[in-house]
């Protein structure tokens, strides 16, 4: 199952990166110790097309596509396991406003209430950055997420994670939502 999700995510984000950066590179990166976070803003048009082609009605996916969307790649190249929770991450706008990231489960509840077909909801879930992730040394994950509001640009992303040594932050600066 994990291999299938990984293959899906790799294909998803290789397409997402097309035209925005050299394949395999992130437009923005941050590091702390052996943990690296890559970030790439995604256009509303791209996200809408991606999900409409997976069975979402255009009007249902529109609120997700209209939000400031990002793709993430988190890699643990360290020697100890790490845990990350999306609920602990924040964007901080140029004006200092802190903006949380809605969890995939929040969107999934909306899709179920709107009657989105199960296969489309599964495609959505597999393409999202997971709410909680455990990374052994060498593990990595890729996925999409949105911000709950559009931050004043340029904004920074503060991604928190934990390891045996406590809590740590990765900061990625000079971000902006993708222009359409």
C-alpha positions in Angstrom: 0.0 0.0 0.0 2.8 2.4 0.9 4.6 1.7 -2.3 1.4 2.4 -4.3 0.8 5.7 -2.5 4.5 6.7 -3.1 4.2 5.9 -6.8 1.0 7.9 -7.1 2.6 10.9 -5.2 5.7 10.8 -7.4 3.7 10.8 -10.5 1.4 13.5 -9.2 4.2 15.8 -8.2 6.3 15.2 -11.2 3.3 16.6 -13.2 2.8 19.4 -10.7 6.4 20.5 -11.1 6.2 20.6 -14.9 6.9 24.1 -16.0 7.7 25.4 -12.6 11.1 24.0 -11.8 13.5 21.5 -13.2 12.1 18.0 -12.7 13.2 16.7 -9.3 13.9 20.1 -7.8 11.8 22.1 -5.5 11.3 25.9 -6.0 11.9 26.5 -2.3 13.7 24.4 0.4 14.4 24.4 4.0 16.5 22.1 6.2 17.1 21.3 9.8 19.6 18.7 10.8 18.9 15.8 8.4 15.4 16.7 7.6 14.6 18.6 4.3 11.4 20.2 3.2 10.8 21.1 -0.4 7.9 23.5 -1.3 6.4 24.4 -4.6 3.3 26.6 -5.1 0.6 25.1 -7.3 -1.8 27.0 -9.5 -5.5 26.8 -9.0 -5.9 25.8 -12.7 -3.6 22.9 -12.3 -5.2 21.6 -9.1 -8.7 22.0 -10.6 -7.7 20.1 -13.7 -6.0 17.4 -11.7 -9.1 16.6 -9.6 -11.7 17.1 -12.3 -9.8 14.5 -14.3 -10.1 12.2 -11.2 -13.9 12.5 -10.9 -14.5 15.7 -9.0 -17.3 18.0 -10.3 -15.6 21.3 -11.2 -17.9 23.3 -8.9 -17.2 21.0 -5.9 -13.4 21.2 -6.2 -13.4 25.0 -6.8 -13.0 26.0 -3.1 -9.9 23.7 -2.8 -8.5 24.9 -6.1 -9.1 28.6 -5.2 -7.1 28.3 -1.9 -3.4 28.9 -1.9 -2.1 25.5 -2.7 1.4 24.0 -2.2 3.1 20.7 -2.8 5.5 19.4 -0.2 8.3 16.9 -0.1 9.6 16.0 3.4 12.7 13.7 3.6 14.4 12.3 6.7 18.1 11.9 5.8 19.0 11.8 9.5 19.8 8.9 11.7 16.7 8.9 14.0 13.0 8.7 13.4 11.0 11.9 13.1 7.2 12.6 13.4 5.4 15.5 11.6 1.9 16.8 12.2 0.4 19.1 9.6 -1.6 20.8 12.4 1.6 22.1 13.8 2.6 23.9 10.6 1.9 27.6 9.9 2.3 30.1 7.1 3.3 33.6 8.4 2.4 36.4 6.0 4.6 39.5 5.4 2.1 41.3 7.8 2.8 38.7 10.6 -0.6 37.0 10.3 -0.3 33.3 11.1 -2.3 31.0 8.8 -2.9 27.3 9.5 -3.2 24.5 6.9 -6.5 22.7 6.8 -6.1 19.0 7.4 -7.0 16.7 4.5 -9.8 15.2 6.7 -11.5 18.7 6.7 -11.7 18.6 2.9 -12.7 15.0 2.9 -15.7 15.7 5.1 -16.8 18.3 2.6 -16.4 15.9 -0.4 -18.4 13.2 1.3 -21.2 15.7 2.1 -21.2 16.9 -1.5 -21.6 13.3 -2.8 -18.2 13.1 -4.5 -17.6 9.6 -5.8 -15.5 7.4 -3.6 -12.7 6.8 -6.2 -12.3 10.6 -6.6 -12.1 11.0 -2.8 -9.5 8.2 -2.6 -7.4 10.0 -5.3 -7.7 13.2 -3.3 -6.6 11.5 -0.1 -3.6 9.8 -1.7 -2.4 13.1 -3.3 -2.5 15.1 0.0 0.3 15.7 2.4 -0.8 13.5 5.3 -2.0 14.9 8.6 0.4 12.9 10.6 3.6 11.1 9.4 6.3 9.0 11.0 9.6 8.9 9.1 12.3 6.4 9.8 15.8 7.3 8.5 15.6 7.4 4.7 11.8 7.8 4.5 10.2 10.6 2.6 6.7 11.7 1.5 5.2 14.1 -1.0 1.8 15.6 -1.2 -0.4 18.7 -1.6 -1.9 21.0 1.0 -3.7 24.3 1.1 -3.6 27.3 3.4 -6.8 28.5 5.2 -6.3 32.0 3.8 -4.0 33.8 1.3 -1.1 35.2 3.2 0.6 38.6 2.5 3.5 37.8 0.2 6.3 37.0 0.6 5.3 34.6 3.3 7.2 31.9 5.2 6.3 28.4 6.1 7.2 27.1 9.5 7.1 23.3 9.6 7.5 21.6 13.0 8.6 18.1 13.6 9.7 16.0 16.5 12.5 13.5 17.2 14.1 12.0 20.2 15.8 15.4 20.8 12.5 17.3 21.0 10.7 19.7 18.7 12.3 21.4 15.8 11.3 23.8 13.0 12.1 24.0 9.3 11.6 27.5 7.9 11.1 28.1 4.2 11.1 31.8 3.3 10.1 34.0 0.3 7.0 32.0 -0.6 4.1 33.3 -2.6 0.9 31.6 -3.8 1.1 30.6 -7.5 -0.3 33.1 -10.0 -2.9 31.7 -12.4 
